[in-house]
């Protein structure tokens, strides 16, 4: 690597190819090999934290680049099999594309209409169990980019307005000072709030009309609280309109009221209840009411928000003592869960079973795999 530059929110490495050409490549496609020299103190730390061997290889590589980073193992109460079973249930984790990742399990697909059951408006449907397992397996995300989904989300006095602006899209920069003030008051990481605000990309920004024509101008909901389709406010509304109704009922008629109210809700409702990382806010395996009380349904949200946070972190931050809380399940498999293929679909179900001269029970159901056959009287 001859040079490093930031452009368009992306880190670019300058290098020379084998045929002598020089140019820039996106850092997300480049792995930097680091010679890891065994460090007895760090090895003793990994052992004391009881990290499984399958975690250690990538943690060593991260530590070699960032010796100031702190990796804390959080040993969870449930087995990997139980956690992925619970999170793999229909309507628990959602995806929009590709079709190969969309579940056709019972409750996820409507065979009468030949359509996927919506988890939320905008094309969100249930993800397959295999996709859920991939995004739940921490070992798939122990690199410099995605490790940030495990970052401790407590407020720090080292956070700055400039750091907040580095994360926010330019249209939200005007709210950076208020966001930092709200973060300090709620004891929630300002950089986490900025990351979540960027991820949500709210349309409820002081100038919005609902799907029934109601004007919600002057109300704000940067974190899309209450923004899910349904009839929770009487008539049925889409997700964004319900988010606007929520903001109006909460009295969020200034940006700061929205930022402070949202930060306090996230702090008291999630971070201070054990859901103190992006990962735990999606997959509630460490807080109260396990497998429920999850901030979002998008199964990719932790990795997506982690990527946003990583790209906006300054070199000074990355050279500091960042703390990452990494989940460890009981009886995890030796290998990380693989990412399923992206082509085709999951419709491998029968439409009917016909056996001549035999009566089967129970009555045919495409989700039932075992039947008993009784030969008819001659």
WOGI-V240560 format. One record per pair of residues at least 4 apart in sequence whose C-alpha atoms are under 6 Angstrom apart, sorted by the first residue. I is the first residue (numbers start at 0). J is the second residue. D is the distance in Angstrom with one decimal. If there is no record, write none. Layout:
((I	J	D) (I	J	D))
This chain:
((0	13	5.7) (0	14	5.0) (1	13	5.3) (1	14	5.5) (2	12	5.9) (2	13	5.0) (3	11	5.7) (3	12	4.7) (4	10	5.8) (4	11	5.2) (5	9	5.6) (5	10	4.7) (10	26	5.5) (11	23	5.8) (11	24	5.4) (11	25	4.6) (11	26	5.3) (12	23	5.3) (12	24	5.4) (13	22	5.5) (13	23	4.3) (14	21	5.6) (14	22	5.8) (15	19	5.9) (15	20	5.5) (15	21	4.3) (16	20	5.3) (35	63	5.9) (45	50	5.8) (48	72	5.7) (55	59	5.9) (61	65	5.9) (62	66	4.7) (67	319	6.0) (67	320	4.9) (68	320	5.0) (68	321	5.0) (69	322	4.7) (70	323	5.1) (71	324	4.9) (71	325	6.0) (72	325	5.0) (72	326	6.0) (73	325	5.8) (73	326	4.8) (73	327	5.8) (74	327	4.8) (75	328	5.3) (78	328	5.5) (78	329	4.3) (78	330	5.8) (79	328	5.3) (79	329	5.9) (79	331	5.4) (83	87	5.6) (83	132	5.9) (87	128	4.6) (89	106	6.0) (89	107	5.3) (89	125	5.5) (90	118	5.4) (90	125	5.2) (92	125	5.7) (92	126	5.8) (92	296	4.9) (92	297	5.9) (92	298	5.2) (93	123	5.6) (93	124	5.1) (93	125	4.5) (93	126	5.0) (93	296	5.4) (93	297	4.9) (93	298	5.6) (94	123	5.4) (94	124	5.6) (94	126	5.5) (95	122	5.6) (95	123	4.9) (98	344	5.6) (99	341	5.3) (99	342	5.5) (99	343	5.2) (99	344	4.2) (100	126	5.7) (100	127	5.6) (101	125	5.9) (101	126	4.8) (101	127	5.6) (102	125	5.5) (102	126	5.2) (102	127	4.4) (103	107	5.4) (103	108	5.1) (107	116	5.2) (107	125	6.0) (108	115	4.4) (108	116	5.2) (109	113	5.6) (109	114	5.4) (109	115	5.9) (117	123	5.9) (117	124	4.9) (118	123	5.5) (118	124	5.0) (119	123	5.2) (133	336	5.0) (133	337	5.8) (133	338	5.6) (138	335	6.0) (140	145	5.1) (140	146	5.8) (141	146	5.1) (142	146	5.5) (144	306	5.4) (144	309	5.3) (145	302	5.7) (145	305	5.2) (145	306	5.6) (147	305	4.6) (148	277	4.9) (148	278	5.5) (148	301	5.4) (148	305	4.4) (149	276	5.3) (149	323	5.1) (149	324	5.3) (149	325	5.9) (150	276	5.8) (150	322	5.9) (150	323	4.3) (151	276	5.6) (151	322	5.8) (151	323	5.7) (152	188	5.1) (152	275	5.5) (152	276	5.7) (153	187	4.9) (153	188	4.9) (154	186	4.8) (154	187	4.5) (154	188	3.8) (160	175	5.9) (160	176	5.8) (163	175	6.0) (163	190	5.8) (164	172	5.5) (165	311	5.5) (166	311	5.0) (167	171	6.0) (167	193	5.8) (167	197	5.8) (177	255	5.7) (179	189	5.5) (181	259	4.7) (182	186	5.7) (182	187	5.0) (182	188	6.0) (182	189	5.0) (185	263	5.2) (187	266	6.0) (194	308	5.9) (196	221	5.9) (196	222	5.6) (199	222	6.0) (201	221	5.1) (203	207	5.9) (203	219	5.3) (203	220	5.3) (204	219	4.9) (205	216	4.9) (205	217	4.3) (205	218	4.8) (205	219	5.4) (206	216	4.3) (207	215	5.3) (207	216	5.5) (208	212	5.7) (208	213	5.5) (208	214	4.5) (208	215	5.6) (209	213	5.1) (209	240	4.9) (217	252	5.5) (218	251	5.7) (218	252	4.5) (219	251	5.8) (219	257	6.0) (220	246	5.7) (223	242	5.6) (224	242	5.8) (225	242	4.9) (225	245	5.8) (226	238	4.4) (226	239	5.3) (226	241	5.2) (226	242	3.9) (227	238	3.9) (228	236	5.8) (228	237	4.4) (228	238	4.1) (229	235	5.2) (229	236	5.7) (230	234	5.1) (230	235	4.0) (246	251	5.3) (251	256	5.3) (251	257	4.9) (255	259	5.9) (256	260	5.8) (257	261	5.8) (258	262	6.0) (262	266	5.9) (263	267	5.9) (264	268	5.4) (265	269	5.2) (266	270	4.8) (266	271	5.7) (267	271	5.4) (269	274	4.9) (270	274	4.8) (270	275	4.0) (272	286	5.6) (273	285	5.8) (273	286	4.4) (274	279	4.7) (274	280	5.3) (274	286	5.5) (277	301	5.3) (278	282	6.0) (278	301	5.2) (279	283	5.0) (280	293	5.5) (280	294	5.5) (281	293	5.2) (281	294	5.9) (281	295	5.8) (283	289	5.5) (283	290	5.0) (284	289	5.5) (300	304	5.9) (301	305	5.9) (348	365	6.0) (349	365	5.7) (356	375	5.5) (357	373	5.5) (357	374	4.4) (357	375	5.3) (358	372	5.6) (358	373	5.1) (359	371	5.4) (359	372	4.4) (360	370	5.6) (360	371	5.3))
